[in-house]
Amino acid sequence: MASRILIIDKVIKDASGSVSSIEHIIGYEAKSNKNSIDYIKGTYTPTAGDRLFFTKDCTVPRFKVKNLCEKHNLSVTRDRSKATAVFISDKFVEEYISRGWLYHCSAQALKEHIKKTPFSYNMQVINLIKFITDNNVEKVYFHHYNNDMFDINGFELDMDSGHIRYCTQENFDIIRDLFTGNTTYIQDDILKILNQDVVIDKEMYKQIDAMLDSNDNSNIKMAMEIMANSNYEHSAPYLLLLFKNYGYRIWDSGFRNHVNFKSLVEFFDINGRRGYTNLDLDEIINILKSKNFLTKENIGIFMPLAYDEIKDRCSYDHFKVSKIEFVEDPKDDEEVLNIENEEPAF
């Protein structure tokens, strides 16, 4: 179970040095690296009469949702309490986690320190200690600007410092309420439904490749619209290859901030100029693994490309590359697929 913590936000003292006010935040230390999807209990299937609610972090294009509602007799509500299906992004939980470099000690250490000082007679401090005890606080944290607030007459509170991730009680309650029951879903579920009809295969990939390779802005715009409106899961290897080959062009275009395309970018977590323009085959594999999209079929798409890239990097007269292997986890060095002098896929 997560540790209950208290963060001393502000300590105000009067002219005599007596504590007149203490502001604090109670919450939990966030040690887990779980994402939103780790808390989801099921997948969404449209049912007539459903009322949909989207949290502010969602990037689902609303005009597409309107068409979906008309098709399946659904509606959208702004009141989460009235929703039968709540959609969040995979970054929802992280939005409610705070971070910072803080000083800290155990609650018991703070209590023992206070007993040795005149602060033990201060009503504000007495109330603080009572609050810590009543709420089963295990650790107390201070900011760099107030970590010496309880040091007096040579008595210094012994503390450590470090980076901490924590969730306030208010945010914890929001997350807990949202994940209680079976009505919360990841936005990827509805994106799959919205884009299920268009799958980018090898032939369509070649067509989009040609469009992005042109200098015609209308072709580039159309190519990006096809990408944004495709089935992300079944089109994943080709979509990521298009980012790999044309990231600079896509980034420099005037269309990357369109709500539809932003949904695609958010889905694969391709952030900033570096994300667009530094995608290599290793990073593509990592993205597919994170989405559980890494299949033998998808690996087969990349093997000839990897073969060509590795061969091009080796320019010896007396040596040549005749075989490569795919290793899913480089640490294990486990062979998954081999290739020997196969023709490139494209």
Secondary structure by P-SEA (a helix, b strand, c coil): cbbbbbbbcbbbbccccccccccbbbbbbccccccccccccbbbbbccbbbbbbcccccccaaaaaaaaaacbbbbbcccccccbbbbccccccccbbbbbcccccaaaaaaaaaaccccccaaaaaaaaaaaaacccbbbbccccccccccccccccbbbbbbbbbcaaaaaaaaaaacccccccaaaaaaaacccccccaaaaaaaaaaaacccaaaaaaaaaaaaacccccaaaaaaaaaaacaaaaaaccccccaaaaaaaaaaccccccccccccaaaaaaaaaaaccccaaaaaaaaaaaaaaaaaacccccccccbbbbbccccccccccccccccccc
